[in-house]
Amino acid sequence: MGGPRPASITLSARQHSALEHLGRCQTASVRLARRVGVLLALADDPCLERAAQGQGLTRVSVRLWRDRWLEASGRLLAAEAEASDPDLLALIESALDDAPRPGGPATFTPEQIVGIVAVACEPPEKSGRPISHWSARELADEAKKRRIVSDISPRTVSRFLKTGGATAAQEPLLAQRQPA
């Protein structure tokens, strides 16, 4: 069948060796090992279809990683001359790493979330609150009062407590004895 020749990747001996090392490394993620397999397959045969079948992927995935490698190959060749083997491995891993995901940065740090959950685990009387158990509004107010966060909505506090698997303590004791 005719058509344009597929873009091929050329690996230097050092790059090939580094990729083989990453592919054999037991601590490498499955994603990284799969991407290394794609590149090594394409280095032997530029056919996307055969590489995709050999790796159990789609042609779109194989094309993506081929194009990402081609995009990074200039940087890798330039760095290869002066980089040590661990540095080259790190550069290759970063070239094969996932692209940044869309969305803004997290508004609250894990420490702030843990602080809010810790307040929820305390009895409200300890904070001088005239209530028997925490509500999301009371927790949000207490978190602001203690300067855990500068501002937070009751809805966000409620989300933290629901997603973390924790709930606001209904009684002063968290660990309660189960009836026998």
C-alpha positions in Angstrom: 0.0 0.0 0.0 1.4 3.4 -0.9 1.5 6.6 1.1 4.1 8.6 2.9 6.8 6.8 4.8 6.2 6.9 8.6 8.4 9.1 10.6 11.2 7.0 12.1 13.1 7.4 15.3 16.8 7.0 15.5 18.3 6.1 18.9 21.9 6.6 19.7 23.7 3.6 21.3 23.5 5.4 24.7 19.9 6.2 24.3 19.1 2.6 23.3 21.0 1.3 26.3 19.3 3.7 28.6 15.8 2.7 27.3 16.6 -1.0 27.7 17.7 -0.3 31.2 14.5 1.6 32.0 12.4 -1.2 30.4 14.1 -3.9 32.6 14.1 -1.7 35.8 11.8 -3.4 38.3 10.9 -0.1 40.0 9.8 1.5 36.7 6.1 2.2 36.4 4.0 0.1 33.9 3.4 3.2 31.9 7.0 4.0 31.6 7.9 0.4 30.6 5.1 0.4 28.0 6.4 3.7 26.5 10.0 2.4 26.4 8.7 -0.7 24.6 7.0 1.4 22.1 10.2 3.4 21.4 12.3 0.3 21.1 9.8 -1.3 18.8 9.7 1.8 16.6 13.5 2.0 16.5 13.5 -1.5 14.9 10.5 -1.0 12.7 8.8 2.4 12.1 5.4 0.8 11.4 2.9 2.2 13.9 0.5 -0.7 13.4 3.0 -3.4 14.2 4.3 -1.5 17.2 0.8 -1.0 18.4 0.0 -4.7 18.0 3.2 -5.8 19.7 2.6 -3.5 22.7 -1.2 -4.0 22.9 -1.9 -0.4 22.3 -3.7 1.7 19.7 -1.9 3.4 16.8 -2.9 6.7 18.3 -1.0 6.0 21.5 2.0 4.7 19.6 2.0 7.9 17.4 1.7 10.1 20.5 4.8 8.6 22.1 6.7 8.6 18.8 6.0 12.3 18.3 6.8 13.1 21.9 10.2 11.3 21.5 10.9 13.1 18.2 10.1 16.4 19.9 12.5 15.7 22.8 15.2 14.0 20.7 17.1 17.3 20.0 17.3 18.1 23.7 18.3 14.5 24.5 21.1 14.5 21.9 22.5 17.8 23.1 22.4 16.7 26.8 23.8 13.3 26.0 27.3 14.7 25.3 27.7 16.1 28.8 25.2 14.3 30.9 26.0 11.4 33.2 24.1 8.1 32.8 21.7 8.9 35.8 21.1 12.4 34.3 20.4 10.9 30.9 18.0 8.4 32.5 16.2 11.2 34.3 15.9 13.2 31.0 14.5 10.3 29.2 12.0 9.6 32.0 10.9 13.2 31.9 10.4 13.0 28.1 8.2 10.0 28.6 6.3 11.4 31.6 2.7 12.4 31.4 1.9 15.9 30.2 0.5 18.2 32.9 -3.2 17.9 33.5 -5.6 20.8 33.0 -7.0 22.6 35.9 -5.9 25.0 38.5 -3.6 24.3 41.4 -5.1 23.0 44.6 -6.6 25.7 46.8 -5.9 23.9 50.1 -2.8 22.1 51.2 -3.0 18.6 52.6 -1.9 20.0 56.0 -4.8 22.4 56.0 -7.2 19.6 55.2 -5.8 17.4 58.0 -6.1 20.4 60.3 -9.8 20.8 59.5 -10.4 17.1 60.0 -8.5 17.2 63.3 -10.8 20.0 64.5 -13.8 17.9 63.5 -12.5 15.1 65.7 -12.4 17.3 68.8 -15.5 17.9 70.9 -17.0 21.3 70.1 -16.9 22.3 73.8 -13.1 22.3 73.7 -13.3 25.2 71.3 -15.8 27.0 73.5 -18.7 26.3 71.1 -22.2 25.9 72.7 -23.1 23.0 70.5 -23.2 19.2 70.9 -21.7 18.3 67.6 -20.0 20.0 64.6 -21.8 21.3 61.6 -20.0 22.3 58.4 -20.6 26.0 59.1 -19.2 25.7 62.7 -16.2 23.8 61.4 -15.5 26.4 58.7 -15.8 29.2 61.3 -13.5 27.4 63.7 -10.9 26.7 60.9 -10.8 30.4 60.1 -10.7 31.4 63.8 -7.7 29.1 64.3 -6.1 30.4 61.1 -5.8 27.0 59.6 -7.2 28.6 56.4 -7.9 32.2 55.6 -11.3 31.5 54.1 -13.3 28.4 53.4 -17.0 27.6 52.7 -19.1 25.2 54.7 -19.6 23.2 51.5 -15.9 22.7 51.0 -15.5 21.6 54.6 -18.3 19.1 54.0 -16.6 17.8 50.9 -13.3 17.3 52.8 -15.1 15.3 55.5 -17.0 13.2 53.0 -14.1 12.4 50.6 -11.7 11.6 53.4 -14.0 9.0 54.8 -14.2 10.8 58.1 -17.3 12.4 59.5 -17.7 15.0 62.1 -17.8 13.4 65.5 -21.3 13.1 66.8 -20.0 12.5 70.3 -16.9 13.4 72.2 -15.4 9.9 71.7 -14.3 8.7 68.3 -13.6 5.1 69.3 -16.8 3.6 70.7 -17.2 0.2 71.9 -19.3 -2.1 69.8 -22.1 -4.0 71.5 -21.1 -7.6 72.0 
